[in-house]
């Protein structure tokens, strides 16, 4: 189910990336899926690594918050290079392959370029917290003996919407940094 949602929503993410970087080129239908395989790989690594760390025997003695934080930080550090490359591919509208985008990042910014926006990605770890707190607040507002799946799904969806609105500026700055824009360009475009 998660991958179906990922592939179905990827064109929207591509449009968000292109808008965030002020890309003026028209996006073709095919271009809406530029970088989808890199994003898919990053997501798979993220899920695998997160749950590997979260359920690690050596970490079970720690609270879920500590294990979750370690998992989130590890996944950000492990997948940021893939997201930088995917962002470059998305904004090139079919003009760059993943390999050529990686070569371009390496040439322009060195190895540090693969970690552009990493602080913003680390800040994005707040997204699930905002989503969960909002969902639980909604579920707690109406006391019932049973949480129906529909009620939980609506609360989770609303929580995700709230978390998206709260973290939107962080996401825009992250995309701009991953595209290779300088920090002054990031600040100037944050309000658009």
C-alpha positions, 0 to 999 in steps of 0.5 A: 500500500505504501509504494502505491501511495508513493508512486501515485503522489510522486508527480505532486512531489515533483511539482512541489520541487519544481515550484520550490526551485522556481523552475520555469520549464514546462513539466512533461507528463513523463517528467513528473516521474523523473527521479522516481526510482531514486526516491523509491530506493531512498524510501526503501532504505529509509524504511528498512534502516528505521525499523532495523534500528527501532527494533534492535535488540541492543536498543530495546532497553531505551524508550520508543522516543530515543529509538525513534530519534536514532532511527530518524537521524540514521535514515536522514544521514543514509538517504540524503545523498539519494534525495539530493540526486533525485532533486537534481533529476526532478528539476532537469526535466529529463536532461539528467540521469541519476549518474550524471546528476551525482557527477554534477553535484560532486563536481560543483560542490564536492562530497559535501554537496550530497549532504545539502539540506541535511539539517532541514531533513533532520528538522523534518523529523518533527513531521511525525511528531506533529502528525501523531500529537494532532491525531491523538488530540483529535481522537481524545477529543471525542471519547468513544469506547472503540476507535473505528478504523474510519475515525482513526483514518480521518484523524490520521489524515487531518494530522498529516495535513497539519504536519504538512502545513507546519513543516512546509517552510522547512521542506521548501528550504531543504529542496532549494539547498538540495538543488544547489541554491545558495543560502541567500537565494534560499532565504529570499525565496522562502516567502514565495 
